[in-house]
Amino acid sequence: MLTYCMNIHPTQTYAETIQSLQGPVRKVKAGFSPKIDFPIGLRFSAETARAVLAGGKTAELADVLSDIGLLPLTMNGFPYGPFHGTRVKENVYLPDWRASERVDYTHDLITLMADINRPETFLTISTVPGAFRPNGVGAEAAMTAKYIASVADCIRIGREKGQTIALAIEPEPFCFLETIEETIAFFKDYLFSREAAQTLAEKTGLALSQAEQALHDQIGLCYDVCHAAVEFEDPAQNFKDLAAEGIEVHKIQLSSALRVAKGSPAMREALAPFNEPTYLHQLISKGENGLRRFSDLPEALGPDGAADGEEWRVHFHVPLFVETLAKFDSTQAFLKQVLALHRKTPLSRHLEIETYTWDVLPDGIRAETIEQDILRELKWVSKQLAAV
């Protein structure tokens, strides 16, 4: 399943969501999949999710999706509040998995996804990797308990509807779960622990062995390719290691990052237009002494920031089809590696394009309409997947 994520469109309110579905999403579907149903990656804010459920609008929403010919098989449950036109930065993680509000929001998304989909479907909801790193340390047990509560919701609600609903945790630079190595350790020590299985069994009525299997089936990863590239990960090793531990990759978000082959004062100046106030743009540099991590571009480009002569990778989602951007490279080569691995042996059921930064990209990169940009990305990925 190949789709794109609706976090590129306004979806803060129910009215905005319907307008986005009937406007740009309909046009993309017509351009890419005119004769057959098209999967779509939904994004509902907490405000929208509450409005749909409290207002009894799930049937109306399902009718809109059906009328357009959309299959709402995956949901981006990461950003809780506004995602465009305001400062998001580190607030994008809040409420995080220390807070009951995150469980409530995820419950609403699980309920919605179940209500608007047919039985016998596999549904995924991607979510925050615990918390922003400074907030997550020492909260492992509390976050685990809340993750397990949401897995229990996936099981109970999915059982009622005859569906399988899976949570997909999305590691991200400068978050509690940042690298694949850290993520595997958290799964082994906490999410897949006997205590977690016992808690899930109590919440769902499953036998302990069934609960252990359900954890492997219904909580796994959303592997964001941009994030992994910024971390200088080895994708082939990542997927091998995850498989060895029985950690499912429920969704892969297809994305590219900015890459500076060799840092310099000139490159600092060239990066200035990307230092925009909406999103967090973590930077990781790689030199002789290993990796250095910076939470955002102002820190990375400051006097004590990334060193000249090192390779820099920046968490700034750039178009998939772009290999170079003026003075910069992208991490497209990393993305091609992932797609080649998937082409050889499927890595995940859900592939979701996630370039959400079109409205903050420097001039000269965008097409005339957002629909043209999205279609170009979909066609580029399709070509990569069809390569021999």
DOVEXGU-573589 format. One record per residue (C-alpha): residue number from 0; residue in one letter; x, y, z. Coordinates in nm, 2 decimals, decimal comma. Layout:
<pts>
<pt resi="NUM" resn="a" x="X" y="Y" z="Z"/>
...
</pts>
This chain:
<pts>
<pt resi="0" resn="m" x="0,00" y="0,00" z="0,00"/>
<pt resi="1" resn="l" x="0,14" y="0,33" z="-0,11"/>
<pt resi="2" resn="t" x="-0,01" y="0,66" z="0,01"/>
<pt resi="3" resn="y" x="0,08" y="1,00" z="0,14"/>
<pt resi="4" resn="c" x="0,01" y="1,17" z="0,47"/>
<pt resi="5" resn="m" x="-0,26" y="1,43" z="0,51"/>
<pt resi="6" resn="n" x="-0,06" y="1,63" z="0,76"/>
<pt resi="7" resn="i" x="0,04" y="1,84" z="0,45"/>
<pt resi="8" resn="h" x="-0,31" y="1,98" z="0,44"/>
<pt resi="9" resn="p" x="-0,52" y="2,18" z="0,69"/>
<pt resi="10" resn="t" x="-0,68" y="1,93" z="0,93"/>
<pt resi="11" resn="q" x="-0,71" y="2,11" z="1,26"/>
<pt resi="12" resn="t" x="-1,09" y="2,12" z="1,24"/>
<pt resi="13" resn="y" x="-1,35" y="1,88" z="1,10"/>
<pt resi="14" resn="a" x="-1,45" y="2,14" z="0,84"/>
<pt resi="15" resn="e" x="-1,09" y="2,18" z="0,72"/>
<pt resi="16" resn="t" x="-1,05" y="1,80" z="0,71"/>
<pt resi="17" resn="i" x="-1,36" y="1,76" z="0,49"/>
<pt resi="18" resn="q" x="-1,24" y="2,05" z="0,26"/>
<pt resi="19" resn="s" x="-0,90" y="1,89" z="0,23"/>
<pt resi="20" resn="l" x="-1,05" y="1,55" z="0,14"/>
<pt resi="21" resn="q" x="-1,29" y="1,70" z="-0,12"/>
<pt resi="22" resn="g" x="-1,03" y="1,94" z="-0,26"/>
<pt resi="23" resn="p" x="-0,66" y="1,84" z="-0,29"/>
<pt resi="24" resn="v" x="-0,70" y="1,48" z="-0,18"/>
<pt resi="25" resn="r" x="-0,97" y="1,42" z="-0,45"/>
<pt resi="26" resn="k" x="-0,74" y="1,57" z="-0,71"/>
<pt resi="27" resn="v" x="-0,44" y="1,36" z="-0,61"/>
<pt resi="28" resn="k" x="-0,66" y="1,05" z="-0,62"/>
<pt resi="29" resn="a" x="-0,79" y="1,14" z="-0,97"/>
<pt resi="30" resn="g" x="-0,43" y="1,20" z="-1,09"/>
<pt resi="31" resn="f" x="-0,27" y="0,89" z="-0,95"/>
<pt resi="32" resn="s" x="-0,54" y="0,63" z="-0,91"/>
<pt resi="33" resn="p" x="-0,84" y="0,74" z="-1,12"/>
<pt resi="34" resn="k" x="-1,00" y="0,39" z="-1,16"/>
<pt resi="35" resn="i" x="-0,94" y="0,21" z="-0,83"/>
<pt resi="36" resn="d" x="-0,96" y="0,31" z="-0,46"/>
<pt resi="37" resn="f" x="-0,67" y="0,50" z="-0,33"/>
<pt resi="38" resn="p" x="-0,53" y="0,45" z="0,03"/>
<pt resi="39" resn="i" x="-0,50" y="0,77" z="0,22"/>
<pt resi="40" resn="g" x="-0,29" y="0,85" z="0,53"/>
<pt resi="41" resn="l" x="-0,53" y="1,05" z="0,76"/>
<pt resi="42" resn="r" x="-0,43" y="1,31" z="1,01"/>
<pt resi="43" resn="f" x="-0,68" y="1,42" z="1,27"/>
<pt resi="44" resn="s" x="-0,60" y="1,67" z="1,54"/>
<pt resi="45" resn="a" x="-0,75" y="1,60" z="1,89"/>
<pt resi="46" resn="e" x="-1,00" y="1,87" z="1,82"/>
<pt resi="47" resn="t" x="-1,11" y="1,71" z="1,49"/>
<pt resi="48" resn="a" x="-1,13" y="1,36" z="1,65"/>
<pt resi="49" resn="r" x="-1,35" y="1,48" z="1,93"/>
<pt resi="50" resn="a" x="-1,57" y="1,67" z="1,69"/>
<pt resi="51" resn="v" x="-1,63" y="1,37" z="1,48"/>
<pt resi="52" resn="l" x="-1,71" y="1,13" z="1,77"/>
<pt resi="53" resn="a" x="-1,91" y="1,38" z="1,98"/>
<pt resi="54" resn="g" x="-2,10" y="1,50" z="1,69"/>
<pt resi="55" resn="g" x="-2,19" y="1,16" z="1,55"/>
<pt resi="56" resn="k" x="-2,02" y="1,23" z="1,23"/>
<pt resi="57" resn="t" x="-1,84" y="0,90" z="1,16"/>
<pt resi="58" resn="a" x="-2,10" y="0,78" z="0,91"/>
<pt resi="59" resn="e" x="-2,08" y="1,12" z="0,73"/>
<pt resi="60" resn="l" x="-1,70" y="1,10" z="0,72"/>
<pt resi="61" resn="a" x="-1,71" y="0,74" z="0,60"/>
<pt resi="62" resn="d" x="-1,95" y="0,85" z="0,32"/>
<pt resi="63" resn="v" x="-1,71" y="1,13" z="0,21"/>
<pt resi="64" resn="l" x="-1,42" y="0,89" z="0,20"/>
<pt resi="65" resn="s" x="-1,62" y="0,63" z="0,00"/>
<pt resi="66" resn="d" x="-1,76" y="0,89" z="-0,24"/>
<pt resi="67" resn="i" x="-1,40" y="0,99" z="-0,33"/>
<pt resi="68" resn="g" x="-1,28" y="0,63" z="-0,34"/>
<pt resi="69" resn="l" x="-1,04" y="0,65" z="-0,05"/>
<pt resi="70" resn="l" x="-0,92" y="0,37" z="0,18"/>
<pt resi="71" resn="p" x="-0,83" y="0,53" z="0,52"/>
<pt resi="72" resn="l" x="-0,60" y="0,25" z="0,63"/>
<pt resi="73" resn="t" x="-0,34" y="0,45" z="0,83"/>
<pt resi="74" resn="m" x="-0,35" y="0,75" z="1,06"/>
<pt resi="75" resn="n" x="-0,08" y="0,99" z="1,17"/>
<pt resi="76" resn="g" x="-0,15" y="1,02" z="1,54"/>
<pt resi="77" resn="f" x="0,17" y="1,21" z="1,62"/>
<pt resi="78" resn="p" x="0,07" y="1,58" z="1,62"/>
<pt resi="79" resn="y" x="-0,20" y="1,64" z="1,87"/>
<pt resi="80" resn="g" x="-0,27" y="2,01" z="1,81"/>
<pt resi="81" resn="p" x="-0,21" y="2,27" z="1,53"/>
<pt resi="82" resn="f" x="0,05" y="2,16" z="1,27"/>
<pt resi="83" resn="h" x="0,06" y="2,45" z="1,03"/>
<pt resi="84" resn="g" x="0,09" y="2,83" z="1,05"/>
<pt resi="85" resn="t" x="0,21" y="2,84" z="1,42"/>
<pt resi="86" resn="r" x="0,51" y="2,75" z="1,62"/>
<pt resi="87" resn="v" x="0,52" y="2,37" z="1,66"/>
<pt resi="88" resn="k" x="0,88" y="2,29" z="1,74"/>
<pt resi="89" resn="e" x="0,92" y="2,06" z="2,05"/>
<pt resi="90" resn="n" x="0,55" y="2,11" z="2,14"/>
<pt resi="91" resn="v" x="0,47" y="1,86" z="1,86"/>
<pt resi="92" resn="y" x="0,54" y="1,58" z="2,12"/>
<pt resi="93" resn="l" x="0,29" y="1,72" z="2,37"/>
<pt resi="94" resn="p" x="0,09" y="1,57" z="2,53"/>
<pt resi="95" resn="d" x="0,35" y="1,29" z="2,52"/>
<pt resi="96" resn="w" x="0,32" y="0,93" z="2,65"/>
<pt resi="97" resn="r" x="0,36" y="1,05" z="3,01"/>
<pt resi="98" resn="a" x="0,02" y="1,21" z="2,99"/>
<pt resi="99" resn="s" x="-0,33" y="1,06" z="3,00"/>
<pt resi="100" resn="e" x="-0,43" y="1,30" z="2,73"/>
<pt resi="101" resn="r" x="-0,22" y="1,11" z="2,48"/>
<pt resi="102" resn="v" x="-0,40" y="0,79" z="2,57"/>
<pt resi="103" resn="d" x="-0,73" y="0,96" z="2,53"/>
<pt resi="104" resn="y" x="-0,64" y="1,11" z="2,19"/>
<pt resi="105" resn="t" x="-0,51" y="0,77" z="2,07"/>
<pt resi="106" resn="h" x="-0,83" y="0,61" z="2,19"/>
<pt resi="107" resn="d" x="-1,03" y="0,85" z="1,98"/>
<pt resi="108" resn="l" x="-0,82" y="0,78" z="1,68"/>
<pt resi="109" resn="i" x="-0,85" y="0,40" z="1,73"/>
<pt resi="110" resn="t" x="-1,23" y="0,44" z="1,76"/>
<pt resi="111" resn="l" x="-1,25" y="0,65" z="1,45"/>
<pt resi="112" resn="m" x="-1,03" y="0,43" z="1,24"/>
<pt resi="113" resn="a" x="-1,24" y="0,12" z="1,34"/>
<pt resi="114" resn="d" x="-1,57" y="0,30" z="1,26"/>
<pt resi="115" resn="i" x="-1,48" y="0,42" z="0,91"/>
<pt resi="116" resn="n" x="-1,32" y="0,10" z="0,79"/>
<pt resi="117" resn="r" x="-1,45" y="-0,24" z="0,69"/>
<pt resi="118" resn="p" x="-1,40" y="-0,56" z="0,89"/>
<pt resi="119" resn="e" x="-1,10" y="-0,77" z="0,82"/>
<pt resi="120" resn="t" x="-0,87" y="-0,47" z="0,75"/>
<pt resi="121" resn="f" x="-0,53" y="-0,40" z="0,90"/>
<pt resi="122" resn="l" x="-0,51" y="-0,04" z="1,03"/>
<pt resi="123" resn="t" x="-0,21" y="0,15" z="1,17"/>
<pt resi="124" resn="i" x="-0,17" y="0,46" z="1,38"/>
<pt resi="125" resn="s" x="0,18" y="0,62" z="1,41"/>
<pt resi="126" resn="t" x="0,26" y="0,80" z="1,73"/>
<pt resi="127" resn="v" x="0,52" y="0,99" z="1,94"/>
<pt resi="128" resn="p" x="0,84" y="0,81" z="2,04"/>
<pt resi="129" resn="g" x="0,77" y="0,85" z="2,41"/>
<pt resi="130" resn="a" x="0,86" y="1,21" z="2,46"/>
<pt resi="131" resn="f" x="1,11" y="1,48" z="2,37"/>
<pt resi="132" resn="r" x="1,44" y="1,35" z="2,51"/>
<pt resi="133" resn="p" x="1,47" y="1,58" z="2,81"/>
<pt resi="134" resn="n" x="1,12" y="1,48" z="2,92"/>
<pt resi="135" resn="g" x="1,14" y="1,11" z="2,88"/>
<pt resi="136" resn="v" x="1,44" y="1,00" z="3,09"/>
<pt resi="137" resn="g" x="1,32" y="0,83" z="3,41"/>
<pt resi="138" resn="a" x="0,96" y="0,80" z="3,28"/>
<pt resi="139" resn="e" x="1,00" y="0,46" z="3,11"/>
<pt resi="140" resn="a" x="0,76" y="0,27" z="3,34"/>
<pt resi="141" resn="a" x="0,49" y="0,54" z="3,32"/>
<pt resi="142" resn="m" x="0,51" y="0,56" z="2,94"/>
<pt resi="143" resn="t" x="0,50" y="0,18" z="2,91"/>
<pt resi="144" resn="a" x="0,18" y="0,17" z="3,11"/>
<pt resi="145" resn="k" x="0,02" y="0,42" z="2,88"/>
<pt resi="146" resn="y" x="0,14" y="0,25" z="2,57"/>
<pt resi="147" resn="i" x="-0,01" y="-0,08" z="2,70"/>
<pt resi="148" resn="a" x="-0,34" y="0,09" z="2,77"/>
<pt resi="149" resn="s" x="-0,36" y="0,20" z="2,41"/>
<pt resi="150" resn="v" x="-0,27" y="-0,15" z="2,28"/>
<pt resi="151" resn="a" x="-0,55" y="-0,28" z="2,50"/>
<pt resi="152" resn="d" x="-0,78" y="-0,03" z="2,32"/>
<pt resi="153" resn="c" x="-0,66" y="-0,15" z="1,98"/>
<pt resi="154" resn="i" x="-0,74" y="-0,51" z="2,08"/>
<pt resi="155" resn="r" x="-1,08" y="-0,44" z="2,24"/>
<pt resi="156" resn="i" x="-1,21" y="-0,21" z="1,96"/>
<pt resi="157" resn="g" x="-1,05" y="-0,42" z="1,69"/>
<pt resi="158" resn="r" x="-1,21" y="-0,73" z="1,83"/>
<pt resi="159" resn="e" x="-1,56" y="-0,56" z="1,82"/>
<pt resi="160" resn="k" x="-1,51" y="-0,46" z="1,45"/>
<pt resi="161" resn="g" x="-1,32" y="-0,77" z="1,33"/>
<pt resi="162" resn="q" x="-1,01" y="-0,56" z="1,25"/>
<pt resi="163" resn="t" x="-0,64" y="-0,56" z="1,35"/>
<pt resi="164" resn="i" x="-0,53" y="-0,22" z="1,47"/>
<pt resi="165" resn="a" x="-0,16" y="-0,16" z="1,54"/>
<pt resi="166" resn="l" x="0,03" y="0,13" z="1,71"/>
<pt resi="167" resn="a" x="0,35" y="0,23" z="1,53"/>
<pt resi="168" resn="i" x="0,60" y="0,42" z="1,74"/>
<pt resi="169" resn="e" x="0,81" y="0,67" z="1,54"/>
<pt resi="170" resn="p" x="1,17" y="0,72" z="1,65"/>
<pt resi="171" resn="e" x="1,29" y="1,07" z="1,59"/>
<pt resi="172" resn="p" x="1,62" y="1,27" z="1,66"/>
<pt resi="173" resn="f" x="1,65" y="1,42" z="2,00"/>
<pt resi="174" resn="c" x="1,35" y="1,21" z="2,14"/>
<pt resi="175" resn="f" x="1,34" y="0,95" z="2,41"/>
<pt resi="176" resn="l" x="1,34" y="0,68" z="2,14"/>
<pt resi="177" resn="e" x="1,59" y="0,82" z="1,89"/>
<pt resi="178" resn="t" x="1,80" y="0,54" z="1,74"/>
<pt resi="179" resn="i" x="1,69" y="0,19" z="1,64"/>
<pt resi="180" resn="e" x="1,93" y="0,05" z="1,90"/>
<pt resi="181" resn="e" x="1,76" y="0,25" z="2,17"/>
<pt resi="182" resn="t" x="1,42" y="0,15" z="2,04"/>
<pt resi="183" resn="i" x="1,50" y="-0,22" z="2,04"/>
<pt resi="184" resn="a" x="1,62" y="-0,20" z="2,40"/>
<pt resi="185" resn="f" x="1,30" y="-0,03" z="2,51"/>
<pt resi="186" resn="f" x="1,09" y="-0,29" z="2,34"/>
<pt resi="187" resn="k" x="1,29" y="-0,57" z="2,50"/>
<pt resi="188" resn="d" x="1,31" y="-0,42" z="2,85"/>
<pt resi="189" resn="y" x="0,96" y="-0,27" z="2,87"/>
<pt resi="190" resn="l" x="0,70" y="-0,32" z="2,60"/>
<pt resi="191" resn="f" x="0,77" y="-0,69" z="2,55"/>
<pt resi="192" resn="s" x="0,84" y="-0,76" z="2,91"/>
<pt resi="193" resn="r" x="0,64" y="-1,03" z="3,10"/>
<pt resi="194" resn="e" x="0,50" y="-0,75" z="3,32"/>
<pt resi="195" resn="a" x="0,36" y="-0,57" z="3,02"/>
<pt resi="196" resn="a" x="0,21" y="-0,89" z="2,89"/>
<pt resi="197" resn="q" x="0,05" y="-0,96" z="3,22"/>
<pt resi="198" resn="t" x="-0,10" y="-0,61" z="3,23"/>
<pt resi="199" resn="l" x="-0,23" y="-0,65" z="2,88"/>
<pt resi="200" resn="a" x="-0,39" y="-0,98" z="2,97"/>
<pt resi="201" resn="e" x="-0,57" y="-0,83" z="3,26"/>
<pt resi="202" resn="k" x="-0,70" y="-0,54" z="3,05"/>
<pt resi="203" resn="t" x="-0,82" y="-0,76" z="2,76"/>
<pt resi="204" resn="g" x="-0,91" y="-1,10" z="2,90"/>
<pt resi="205" resn="l" x="-0,64" y="-1,26" z="2,69"/>
<pt resi="206" resn="a" x="-0,44" y="-1,55" z="2,81"/>
<pt resi="207" resn="l" x="-0,08" y="-1,46" z="2,89"/>
<pt resi="208" resn="s" x="0,06" y="-1,63" z="2,58"/>
<pt resi="209" resn="q" x="-0,20" y="-1,45" z="2,37"/>
<pt resi="210" resn="a" x="-0,11" y="-1,12" z="2,52"/>
<pt resi="211" resn="e" x="0,26" y="-1,17" z="2,46"/>
<pt resi="212" resn="q" x="0,18" y="-1,24" z="2,09"/>
<pt resi="213" resn="a" x="-0,06" y="-0,94" z="2,07"/>
<pt resi="214" resn="l" x="0,22" y="-0,71" z="2,18"/>
<pt resi="215" resn="h" x="0,44" y="-0,83" z="1,90"/>
<pt resi="216" resn="d" x="0,15" y="-0,80" z="1,66"/>
<pt resi="217" resn="q" x="0,00" y="-0,47" z="1,77"/>
<pt resi="218" resn="i" x="0,27" y="-0,24" z="1,88"/>
<pt resi="219" resn="g" x="0,57" y="-0,19" z="1,66"/>
<pt resi="220" resn="l" x="0,75" y="0,08" z="1,46"/>
<pt resi="221" resn="c" x="0,68" y="0,36" z="1,21"/>
<pt resi="222" resn="y" x="1,02" y="0,38" z="1,04"/>
<pt resi="223" resn="d" x="1,06" y="0,74" z="0,92"/>
<pt resi="224" resn="v" x="1,33" y="0,73" z="0,66"/>
<pt resi="225" resn="c" x="1,43" y="1,10" z="0,71"/>
<pt resi="226" resn="h" x="1,48" y="1,04" z="1,08"/>
<pt resi="227" resn="a" x="1,69" y="0,73" z="1,02"/>
<pt resi="228" resn="a" x="1,90" y="0,90" z="0,76"/>
<pt resi="229" resn="v" x="1,96" y="1,20" z="1,00"/>
<pt resi="230" resn="e" x="2,08" y="0,94" z="1,26"/>
<pt resi="231" resn="f" x="2,33" y="0,79" z="1,01"/>
<pt resi="232" resn="e" x="2,16" y="0,46" z="1,05"/>
<pt resi="233" resn="d" x="2,23" y="0,15" z="0,84"/>
<pt resi="234" resn="p" x="1,89" y="0,06" z="0,70"/>
<pt resi="235" resn="a" x="1,97" y="-0,30" z="0,60"/>
<pt resi="236" resn="q" x="2,10" y="-0,36" z="0,96"/>
<pt resi="237" resn="n" x="1,80" y="-0,18" z="1,11"/>
<pt resi="238" resn="f" x="1,55" y="-0,41" z="0,95"/>
<pt resi="239" resn="k" x="1,75" y="-0,72" z="1,02"/>
<pt resi="240" resn="d" x="1,79" y="-0,63" z="1,39"/>
<pt resi="241" resn="l" x="1,42" y="-0,54" z="1,43"/>
<pt resi="242" resn="a" x="1,31" y="-0,87" z="1,27"/>
<pt resi="243" resn="a" x="1,55" y="-1,06" z="1,50"/>
<pt resi="244" resn="e" x="1,37" y="-0,92" z="1,80"/>
<pt resi="245" resn="g" x="1,02" y="-0,97" z="1,66"/>
<pt resi="246" resn="i" x="0,95" y="-0,60" z="1,63"/>
<pt resi="247" resn="e" x="0,71" y="-0,53" z="1,34"/>
<pt resi="248" resn="v" x="0,76" y="-0,23" z="1,11"/>
<pt resi="249" resn="h" x="0,39" y="-0,14" z="1,08"/>
<pt resi="250" resn="k" x="0,45" y="0,17" z="0,86"/>
<pt resi="251" resn="i" x="0,74" y="0,32" z="0,67"/>
<pt resi="252" resn="q" x="0,72" y="0,70" z="0,62"/>
<pt resi="253" resn="l" x="0,90" y="0,78" z="0,30"/>
<pt resi="254" resn="s" x="1,09" y="1,11" z="0,35"/>
<pt resi="255" resn="s" x="1,43" y="1,27" z="0,28"/>
<pt resi="256" resn="a" x="1,65" y="1,50" z="0,48"/>
<pt resi="257" resn="l" x="1,89" y="1,78" z="0,41"/>
<pt resi="258" resn="r" x="2,25" y="1,67" z="0,38"/>
<pt resi="259" resn="v" x="2,57" y="1,89" z="0,39"/>
<pt resi="260" resn="a" x="2,86" y="1,68" z="0,27"/>
<pt resi="261" resn="k" x="3,12" y="1,91" z="0,44"/>
<pt resi="262" resn="g" x="3,03" y="2,18" z="0,69"/>
<pt resi="263" resn="s" x="3,18" y="2,53" z="0,65"/>
<pt resi="264" resn="p" x="3,10" y="2,89" z="0,73"/>
<pt resi="265" resn="a" x="2,95" y="2,92" z="0,38"/>
<pt resi="266" resn="m" x="2,72" y="2,63" z="0,44"/>
<pt resi="267" resn="r" x="2,61" y="2,78" z="0,77"/>
<pt resi="268" resn="e" x="2,50" y="3,09" z="0,58"/>
<pt resi="269" resn="a" x="2,33" y="2,88" z="0,31"/>
<pt resi="270" resn="l" x="2,13" y="2,70" z="0,58"/>
<pt resi="271" resn="a" x="1,99" y="3,02" z="0,72"/>
<pt resi="272" resn="p" x="1,67" y="3,01" z="0,50"/>
<pt resi="273" resn="f" x="1,59" y="2,67" z="0,64"/>
<pt resi="274" resn="n" x="1,60" y="2,80" z="1,00"/>
<pt resi="275" resn="e" x="1,23" y="2,87" z="1,00"/>
<pt resi="276" resn="p" x="1,02" y="2,91" z="1,32"/>
<pt resi="277" resn="t" x="0,75" y="2,64" z="1,27"/>
<pt resi="278" resn="y" x="0,92" y="2,30" z="1,30"/>
<pt resi="279" resn="l" x="1,20" y="2,16" z="1,49"/>
<pt resi="280" resn="h" x="1,51" y="2,09" z="1,27"/>
<pt resi="281" resn="q" x="1,75" y="1,87" z="1,46"/>
<pt resi="282" resn="l" x="2,10" y="1,84" z="1,32"/>
<pt resi="283" resn="i" x="2,34" y="1,56" z="1,36"/>
<pt resi="284" resn="s" x="2,71" y="1,59" z="1,25"/>
<pt resi="285" resn="k" x="2,95" y="1,31" z="1,19"/>
<pt resi="286" resn="g" x="3,32" y="1,34" z="1,23"/>
<pt resi="287" resn="e" x="3,63" y="1,16" z="1,35"/>
<pt resi="288" resn="n" x="3,49" y="1,15" z="1,71"/>
<pt resi="289" resn="g" x="3,15" y="1,01" z="1,61"/>
<pt resi="290" resn="l" x="2,81" y="1,18" z="1,61"/>
<pt resi="291" resn="r" x="2,71" y="1,51" z="1,78"/>
<pt resi="292" resn="r" x="2,34" y="1,59" z="1,82"/>
<pt resi="293" resn="f" x="2,18" y="1,93" z="1,83"/>
<pt resi="294" resn="s" x="1,81" y="1,99" z="1,91"/>
<pt resi="295" resn="d" x="1,76" y="2,26" z="1,64"/>
<pt resi="296" resn="l" x="1,93" y="2,47" z="1,38"/>
<pt resi="297" resn="p" x="2,01" y="2,77" z="1,59"/>
<pt resi="298" resn="e" x="2,20" y="2,56" z="1,84"/>
<pt resi="299" resn="a" x="2,37" y="2,36" z="1,56"/>
<pt resi="300" resn="l" x="2,48" y="2,67" z="1,36"/>
<pt resi="301" resn="g" x="2,60" y="2,87" z="1,67"/>
<pt resi="302" resn="p" x="2,95" y="2,91" z="1,79"/>
<pt resi="303" resn="d" x="2,96" y="2,58" z="1,98"/>
<pt resi="304" resn="g" x="2,76" y="2,40" z="1,71"/>
<pt resi="305" resn="a" x="2,85" y="2,15" z="1,44"/>
<pt resi="306" resn="a" x="3,21" y="2,15" z="1,34"/>
<pt resi="307" resn="d" x="3,34" y="2,26" z="1,00"/>
<pt resi="308" resn="g" x="3,47" y="1,97" z="0,78"/>
<pt resi="309" resn="e" x="3,21" y="1,72" z="0,92"/>
<pt resi="310" resn="e" x="2,90" y="1,59" z="0,74"/>
<pt resi="311" resn="w" x="2,58" y="1,74" z="0,86"/>
<pt resi="312" resn="r" x="2,23" y="1,60" z="0,83"/>
<pt resi="313" resn="v" x="1,93" y="1,81" z="0,91"/>
<pt resi="314" resn="h" x="1,58" y="1,70" z="1,01"/>
<pt resi="315" resn="f" x="1,41" y="1,90" z="0,74"/>
<pt resi="316" resn="h" x="1,18" y="1,70" z="0,51"/>
<pt resi="317" resn="v" x="1,26" y="1,78" z="0,15"/>
<pt resi="318" resn="p" x="1,09" y="1,64" z="-0,17"/>
<pt resi="319" resn="l" x="1,17" y="1,28" z="-0,24"/>
<pt resi="320" resn="f" x="1,25" y="1,34" z="-0,60"/>
<pt resi="321" resn="v" x="1,51" y="1,60" z="-0,52"/>
<pt resi="322" resn="e" x="1,87" y="1,48" z="-0,50"/>
<pt resi="323" resn="t" x="2,03" y="1,82" z="-0,47"/>
<pt resi="324" resn="l" x="1,90" y="2,16" z="-0,35"/>
<pt resi="325" resn="a" x="2,12" y="2,44" z="-0,46"/>
<pt resi="326" resn="k" x="2,43" y="2,40" z="-0,24"/>
<pt resi="327" resn="f" x="2,30" y="2,10" z="-0,05"/>
<pt resi="328" resn="d" x="2,24" y="1,73" z="-0,11"/>
<pt resi="329" resn="s" x="1,94" y="1,54" z="0,02"/>
<pt resi="330" resn="t" x="1,95" y="1,19" z="0,18"/>
<pt resi="331" resn="q" x="1,77" y="1,05" z="-0,13"/>
<pt resi="332" resn="a" x="2,04" y="0,78" z="-0,16"/>
<pt resi="333" resn="f" x="1,93" y="0,65" z="0,19"/>
<pt resi="334" resn="l" x="1,57" y="0,65" z="0,08"/>
<pt resi="335" resn="k" x="1,66" y="0,46" z="-0,24"/>
<pt resi="336" resn="q" x="1,83" y="0,19" z="-0,02"/>
<pt resi="337" resn="v" x="1,51" y="0,15" z="0,18"/>
<pt resi="338" resn="l" x="1,29" y="0,12" z="-0,13"/>
<pt resi="339" resn="a" x="1,53" y="-0,13" z="-0,28"/>
<pt resi="340" resn="l" x="1,52" y="-0,34" z="0,03"/>
<pt resi="341" resn="h" x="1,14" y="-0,33" z="0,02"/>
<pt resi="342" resn="r" x="1,13" y="-0,41" z="-0,34"/>
<pt resi="343" resn="k" x="1,33" y="-0,72" z="-0,28"/>
<pt resi="344" resn="t" x="1,15" y="-0,83" z="0,04"/>
<pt resi="345" resn="p" x="0,85" y="-0,63" z="0,16"/>
<pt resi="346" resn="l" x="0,94" y="-0,46" z="0,49"/>
<pt resi="347" resn="s" x="0,60" y="-0,31" z="0,58"/>
<pt resi="348" resn="r" x="0,23" y="-0,32" z="0,47"/>
<pt resi="349" resn="h" x="0,20" y="0,06" z="0,47"/>
<pt resi="350" resn="l" x="0,42" y="0,30" z="0,28"/>
<pt resi="351" resn="e" x="0,33" y="0,66" z="0,35"/>
<pt resi="352" resn="i" x="0,50" y="0,97" z="0,19"/>
<pt resi="353" resn="e" x="0,55" y="1,24" z="0,44"/>
<pt resi="354" resn="t" x="0,68" y="1,56" z="0,30"/>
<pt resi="355" resn="y" x="0,49" y="1,82" z="0,51"/>
<pt resi="356" resn="t" x="0,72" y="2,12" z="0,48"/>
<pt resi="357" resn="w" x="0,61" y="2,25" z="0,14"/>
<pt resi="358" resn="d" x="0,48" y="2,58" z="0,28"/>
<pt resi="359" resn="v" x="0,81" y="2,65" z="0,46"/>
<pt resi="360" resn="l" x="1,06" y="2,54" z="0,19"/>
<pt resi="361" resn="p" x="1,27" y="2,81" z="0,03"/>
<pt resi="362" resn="d" x="1,15" y="2,95" z="-0,31"/>
<pt resi="363" resn="g" x="1,21" y="2,76" z="-0,63"/>
<pt resi="364" resn="i" x="1,14" y="2,41" z="-0,52"/>
<pt resi="365" resn="r" x="0,76" y="2,39" z="-0,53"/>
<pt resi="366" resn="a" x="0,54" y="2,34" z="-0,83"/>
<pt resi="367" resn="e" x="0,23" y="2,56" z="-0,90"/>
<pt resi="368" resn="t" x="0,00" y="2,35" z="-0,69"/>
<pt resi="369" resn="i" x="0,04" y="2,11" z="-0,39"/>
<pt resi="370" resn="e" x="-0,14" y="1,84" z="-0,59"/>
<pt resi="371" resn="q" x="0,13" y="1,85" z="-0,85"/>
<pt resi="372" resn="d" x="0,40" y="1,82" z="-0,58"/>
<pt resi="373" resn="i" x="0,23" y="1,52" z="-0,42"/>
<pt resi="374" resn="l" x="0,17" y="1,35" z="-0,75"/>
<pt resi="375" resn="r" x="0,53" y="1,39" z="-0,85"/>
<pt resi="376" resn="e" x="0,64" y="1,22" z="-0,53"/>
<pt resi="377" resn="l" x="0,39" y="0,94" z="-0,57"/>
<pt resi="378" resn="k" x="0,51" y="0,87" z="-0,92"/>
<pt resi="379" resn="w" x="0,87" y="0,89" z="-0,82"/>
<pt resi="380" resn="v" x="0,82" y="0,63" z="-0,55"/>
<pt resi="381" resn="s" x="0,62" y="0,41" z="-0,78"/>
<pt resi="382" resn="k" x="0,90" y="0,42" z="-1,03"/>
<pt resi="383" resn="q" x="1,16" y="0,32" z="-0,77"/>
<pt resi="384" resn="l" x="0,94" y="0,03" z="-0,65"/>
<pt resi="385" resn="a" x="0,90" y="-0,09" z="-1,01"/>
<pt resi="386" resn="a" x="1,27" y="-0,07" z="-1,09"/>
<pt resi="387" resn="v" x="1,45" y="-0,40" z="-1,19"/>
</pts>
